[in-house]
Protein backbone atom coordinates (compact mmCIF):
# COMPACT_ATOMS: atom_id res chain seq x y z
CA UNK A 1 0.00 0.00 0.00
CA UNK A 2 1.37 3.39 -0.93
CA UNK A 3 1.84 6.06 1.70
CA UNK A 4 -1.08 7.98 0.18
CA UNK A 5 -3.35 4.91 0.28
CA UNK A 6 -2.28 4.11 3.85
CA UNK A 7 -3.00 7.69 4.94
CA UNK A 8 -6.44 7.61 3.30
CA UNK A 9 -7.24 4.26 4.92
CA UNK A 10 -6.21 5.47 8.38
CA UNK A 11 -8.29 8.63 7.92
CA UNK A 12 -11.34 6.57 6.89
CA UNK A 13 -10.87 4.23 9.84
CA UNK A 14 -10.56 7.17 12.23
CA UNK A 15 -13.73 8.81 10.88
CA UNK A 16 -15.67 5.56 11.14
CA UNK A 17 -14.58 5.04 14.75
CA UNK A 18 -15.68 8.57 15.66
CA UNK A 19 -19.21 8.08 14.33
CA UNK A 20 -20.01 4.39 14.74
CA UNK A 21 -19.75 2.10 17.74
CA UNK A 22 -19.27 -0.92 15.49
CA UNK A 23 -17.73 -0.83 12.04
CA UNK A 24 -15.71 -2.78 9.49
CA UNK A 25 -14.00 -1.33 6.45
CA UNK A 26 -12.30 -3.24 3.64
CA UNK A 27 -10.39 -2.01 0.62
CA UNK A 28 -7.98 -3.32 -1.98
CA UNK A 29 -4.90 -1.37 -2.94
CA UNK A 30 -3.39 -0.93 -6.39
CA UNK A 31 -1.43 -4.20 -5.93
CA UNK A 32 -4.67 -6.13 -5.16
CA UNK A 33 -3.72 -6.55 -1.49
CA UNK A 34 -6.56 -6.43 1.03
CA UNK A 35 -6.55 -3.96 3.89
CA UNK A 36 -9.22 -4.04 6.56
CA UNK A 37 -10.02 -2.71 9.99
CA UNK A 38 -12.85 -3.23 12.45
CA UNK A 39 -13.96 -2.37 15.97
CA UNK A 40 -12.80 -5.74 17.26
CA UNK A 41 -12.43 -9.26 15.90
CA UNK A 42 -15.93 -10.49 16.84
CA UNK A 43 -17.65 -7.38 15.43
CA UNK A 44 -15.55 -7.46 12.26
CA UNK A 45 -16.29 -11.13 11.67
CA UNK A 46 -20.05 -10.64 12.27
CA UNK A 47 -20.31 -7.57 10.02
CA UNK A 48 -18.36 -9.17 7.19
CA UNK A 49 -20.32 -12.42 7.45
CA UNK A 50 -23.63 -10.51 7.38
CA UNK A 51 -22.47 -8.42 4.42
CA UNK A 52 -21.52 -11.54 2.48
CA UNK A 53 -24.91 -13.08 3.27
CA UNK A 54 -26.71 -9.96 1.99
CA UNK A 55 -24.56 -9.83 -1.15
CA UNK A 56 -25.34 -13.48 -1.95
CA UNK A 57 -29.10 -12.87 -2.02
CA UNK A 58 -30.72 -12.91 -5.45
CA UNK A 59 -32.55 -9.61 -4.89
CA UNK A 60 -29.39 -7.49 -4.75
CA UNK A 61 -29.48 -4.93 -7.58
CA UNK A 62 -26.21 -3.12 -8.13
CA UNK A 63 -25.84 -0.41 -10.76
CA UNK A 64 -22.16 -0.40 -11.69
CA UNK A 65 -22.12 2.74 -13.82
CA UNK A 66 -24.31 5.49 -15.23
CA UNK A 67 -24.50 3.95 -18.71
CA UNK A 68 -25.93 0.70 -17.30
CA UNK A 69 -28.44 2.72 -15.28
CA UNK A 70 -29.59 4.58 -18.40
CA UNK A 71 -29.98 1.32 -20.35
CA UNK A 72 -32.13 -0.19 -17.60
CA UNK A 73 -34.34 2.90 -17.47
CA UNK A 74 -34.83 2.80 -21.25
CA UNK A 75 -35.73 -0.90 -21.07
CA UNK A 76 -38.44 -0.18 -18.51
CA UNK A 77 -40.11 2.44 -20.73
Wavefront OBJ file of the C-alpha trace (Angstrom):
o trace
v 0.000 0.000 0.000
v 1.371 3.387 -0.934
v 1.839 6.061 1.702
v -1.084 7.983 0.184
v -3.348 4.906 0.280
v -2.284 4.112 3.851
v -3.002 7.686 4.936
v -6.443 7.611 3.301
v -7.241 4.260 4.920
v -6.207 5.472 8.375
v -8.294 8.630 7.922
v -11.340 6.569 6.889
v -10.874 4.227 9.844
v -10.556 7.168 12.228
v -13.727 8.815 10.879
v -15.674 5.563 11.144
v -14.584 5.039 14.747
v -15.682 8.573 15.656
v -19.211 8.084 14.326
v -20.006 4.385 14.738
v -19.751 2.098 17.739
v -19.266 -0.917 15.486
v -17.728 -0.827 12.036
v -15.707 -2.776 9.494
v -14.004 -1.332 6.451
v -12.295 -3.240 3.640
v -10.392 -2.013 0.624
v -7.980 -3.322 -1.981
v -4.897 -1.373 -2.937
v -3.387 -0.932 -6.387
v -1.426 -4.200 -5.930
v -4.670 -6.127 -5.156
v -3.716 -6.547 -1.489
v -6.560 -6.431 1.026
v -6.545 -3.957 3.886
v -9.216 -4.042 6.557
v -10.019 -2.715 9.992
v -12.853 -3.232 12.448
v -13.958 -2.371 15.966
v -12.802 -5.742 17.256
v -12.430 -9.265 15.900
v -15.930 -10.488 16.839
v -17.648 -7.379 15.432
v -15.554 -7.456 12.257
v -16.290 -11.126 11.674
v -20.046 -10.638 12.270
v -20.309 -7.573 10.023
v -18.357 -9.168 7.190
v -20.322 -12.421 7.450
v -23.634 -10.507 7.381
v -22.473 -8.421 4.417
v -21.520 -11.537 2.480
v -24.910 -13.078 3.271
v -26.705 -9.965 1.989
v -24.562 -9.832 -1.147
v -25.344 -13.484 -1.954
v -29.096 -12.866 -2.020
v -30.724 -12.909 -5.449
v -32.549 -9.613 -4.886
v -29.390 -7.486 -4.748
v -29.479 -4.935 -7.585
v -26.213 -3.115 -8.134
v -25.842 -0.406 -10.759
v -22.163 -0.397 -11.687
v -22.123 2.741 -13.817
v -24.306 5.488 -15.231
v -24.499 3.949 -18.707
v -25.928 0.704 -17.304
v -28.436 2.724 -15.280
v -29.590 4.581 -18.396
v -29.978 1.319 -20.352
v -32.135 -0.193 -17.599
v -34.338 2.904 -17.467
v -34.830 2.803 -21.253
v -35.729 -0.900 -21.071
v -38.438 -0.177 -18.510
v -40.107 2.435 -20.727
l 1 2 3 4 5 6 7 8 9 10 11 12 13 14 15 16 17 18 19 20 21 22 23 24 25 26 27 28 29 30 31 32 33 34 35 36 37 38 39 40 41 42 43 44 45 46 47 48 49 50 51 52 53 54 55 56 57 58 59 60 61 62 63 64 65 66 67 68 69 70 71 72 73 74 75 76 77
